[in-house]
Amino acid sequence: MKTVRWGILGTGKIARAFAEALKETPDAVLAGVASRRLDGAQAFAREFGAAAAYGDYQALADAADVDLIYIATPHPMHAENALMALNAGKGVVCEKAFTVNRREAGQVVALARRRRLFLMEAMWTRFMPSLAEVRRIIASGEIGPVQLVTADFGFAASFGPEHRVFNPALGGGALLDLGIYPLSIAAALLGPVAAVSAQAELGPTGVDVQTGFTLRHEGGGLSVCSCSLLARTPCELTVSGPLGHVRMNTQFHRTQSVSVVLADGSSRTVDTPFIGNGYAHEAIEAQRCFSAGLIESPGMTHDETLALMGVMDTIRAQIGLRYGADAD
Ligand SMILES: NC(=O)c1ccc[n+]([C@@H]2O[C@H](COP(=O)([O-])OP(=O)(O)OC[C@H]3O[C@@H](n4cnc5c(N)ncnc54)[C@H](OP(=O)(O)O)[C@@H]3O)[C@@H](O)[C@H]2O)c1
């Protein structure tokens, strides 16, 4: 496989984790990083060995020596940043939540399809060894046909109201930040969502601080999911059939083990180690697809991203949560 030249757009928390992961990703080079401030980009480039530092995002999009741009900005900037990169002819890997709403996601996907450029939502759990092991166990028939997925993702956020997880202008709220994980993995295991029913508590800034939602899947089966910025939950995902269940142990989105408990009383735990901090797996998948000339990953397709953004729109309509982008 030929070397893939990455650009990182934004220099916050997840950008740092991804840059760290690229060091452990075969055939990856960090060609450039962009920040709204040149000194910020330069400091990041020095720390992570990026070949170039840019003081604005457009300059990274226009850089001739970049193949894929990883977008690591807050949710309301994703669509604009992704459209910029795609318009400059770059492939894109965009952080979750992919955009603020289905309408924005549709614009981004349409451009990637029109220009035949690679585009993937950075739902890294989909590419983790733990999920591959869960799929293998399900396919073996050991737990029988899957009927129910239960999943929670919660922590007690101690940030102030201006922080992006509480700030409506930055796409804050438990659903977009955390709820997308149980939603996405439930859909990965049980397939497309036919209907959703949600309840939430909105906090002082107007965003959801915890949300519960139940999914009915088109092919049968239910998923019962929750996300919280108030409670430290077990962060487990359990997949159950008539013969037993398999659990992605805490924290399920980055678990190093899955446990199987069968109706006959037997149980076992399987180690599912990942590379480095875990983000290398999504980078490897993006590089594999990009190098093969694909415009999407079969593990996180455009249609799935669009459908899940639509489910989140429906949940938000039910819980009364609107963002600025919804008015456009
Ligand atoms: N996959 C995961 O495990 C994971 C974990 C955490 C977060 N995320 C996702 O990654 C994205 C970023 O989250 P984060 O925790 O890294 O956020 P963060 O630490 O706040 O960093 C966001 C970066 O975006 C850039 N930015 C552009 N416009 C901005 C604005 N108006 N306000 C603030 N920052 C702005 C800034 O970079 P410059 O100043 O350099 O321009 C900033 O450093 C979100 O989509 C989030 O859901 C994913």
The ligand as a MOL file (V3000), in Angstrom:
LIG
                    3D

  0  0  0     0  0            999 V3000
M  V30 BEGIN CTAB
M  V30 COUNTS 48 52 0 0 0
M  V30 BEGIN ATOM
M  V30 1 N -13.6000 9.9020 18.5580 0
M  V30 2 C -13.4960 10.2550 19.8250 0
M  V30 3 O -13.1480 9.4530 20.6980 0
M  V30 4 C -13.7630 11.6580 20.2040 0
M  V30 5 C -13.3890 12.1320 21.4620 0
M  V30 6 C -13.5950 13.4820 21.7560 0
M  V30 7 C -14.1800 14.2890 20.8100 0
M  V30 8 N -14.5610 13.7910 19.6060 0 CHG=1
M  V30 9 C -15.1690 14.6400 18.5720 0
M  V30 10 O -14.1270 15.4360 18.0340 0
M  V30 11 C -14.6020 16.7540 17.7570 0
M  V30 12 C -13.7650 17.7610 18.5320 0
M  V30 13 O -13.8260 17.4480 19.9090 0
M  V30 14 P -12.6240 17.8580 20.9020 0
M  V30 15 O -12.9780 17.2620 22.2230 0
M  V30 16 O -11.3200 17.5480 20.2930 0 CHG=-1
M  V30 17 O -12.8490 19.4240 20.9730 0
M  V30 18 P -11.8040 20.5620 21.3710 0
M  V30 19 O -10.7470 20.0220 22.2750 0
M  V30 20 O -12.6050 21.7170 21.8260 0
M  V30 21 O -11.0940 20.9190 19.9880 0
M  V30 22 C -11.8230 21.4280 18.9140 0
M  V30 23 C -10.8990 22.1950 17.9890 0
M  V30 24 O -11.6760 22.6990 16.9280 0
M  V30 25 C -11.1550 23.9280 16.4780 0
M  V30 26 N -12.2310 24.9290 16.3960 0
M  V30 27 C -12.6890 25.5180 15.2740 0
M  V30 28 N -13.6540 26.3720 15.5200 0
M  V30 29 C -13.8430 26.3640 16.8590 0
M  V30 30 C -14.7090 27.0790 17.7350 0
M  V30 31 N -15.5820 27.9930 17.2800 0
M  V30 32 N -14.6290 26.8340 19.0540 0
M  V30 33 C -13.7760 25.9240 19.5230 0
M  V30 34 N -12.9060 25.2220 18.7420 0
M  V30 35 C -12.9520 25.4420 17.4180 0
M  V30 36 C -10.0670 24.3350 17.4710 0
M  V30 37 O -8.8350 24.0890 16.8440 0
M  V30 38 P -7.8900 25.3240 16.3680 0
M  V30 39 O -7.9320 26.3080 17.5000 0
M  V30 40 O -6.6030 24.6740 16.1790 0
M  V30 41 O -8.4640 25.8710 15.1090 0
M  V30 42 C -10.2380 23.3970 18.6350 0
M  V30 43 O -9.0250 23.0730 19.2390 0
M  V30 44 C -16.0760 16.7170 18.0930 0
M  V30 45 O -16.7810 16.3620 16.9270 0
M  V30 46 C -16.1950 15.6100 19.1170 0
M  V30 47 O -17.4630 14.9930 19.1790 0
M  V30 48 C -14.3410 12.4950 19.2820 0
M  V30 END ATOM
M  V30 BEGIN BOND
M  V30 1 1 1 2
M  V30 2 2 2 3
M  V30 3 1 2 4
M  V30 4 1 4 5
M  V30 5 2 4 48
M  V30 6 2 5 6
M  V30 7 1 6 7
M  V30 8 2 7 8
M  V30 9 1 8 9
M  V30 10 1 8 48
M  V30 11 1 9 10
M  V30 12 1 9 46
M  V30 13 1 10 11
M  V30 14 1 11 12
M  V30 15 1 11 44
M  V30 16 1 12 13
M  V30 17 1 13 14
M  V30 18 2 14 15
M  V30 19 1 14 16
M  V30 20 1 14 17
M  V30 21 1 17 18
M  V30 22 2 18 19
M  V30 23 1 18 20
M  V30 24 1 18 21
M  V30 25 1 21 22
M  V30 26 1 22 23
M  V30 27 1 23 24
M  V30 28 1 23 42
M  V30 29 1 24 25
M  V30 30 1 25 26
M  V30 31 1 25 36
M  V30 32 1 26 27
M  V30 33 1 26 35
M  V30 34 2 27 28
M  V30 35 1 28 29
M  V30 36 1 29 30
M  V30 37 2 29 35
M  V30 38 1 30 31
M  V30 39 2 30 32
M  V30 40 1 32 33
M  V30 41 2 33 34
M  V30 42 1 34 35
M  V30 43 1 36 37
M  V30 44 1 36 42
M  V30 45 1 37 38
M  V30 46 2 38 39
M  V30 47 1 38 40
M  V30 48 1 38 41
M  V30 49 1 42 43
M  V30 50 1 44 45
M  V30 51 1 44 46
M  V30 52 1 46 47
M  V30 END BOND
M  V30 END CTAB
M  END
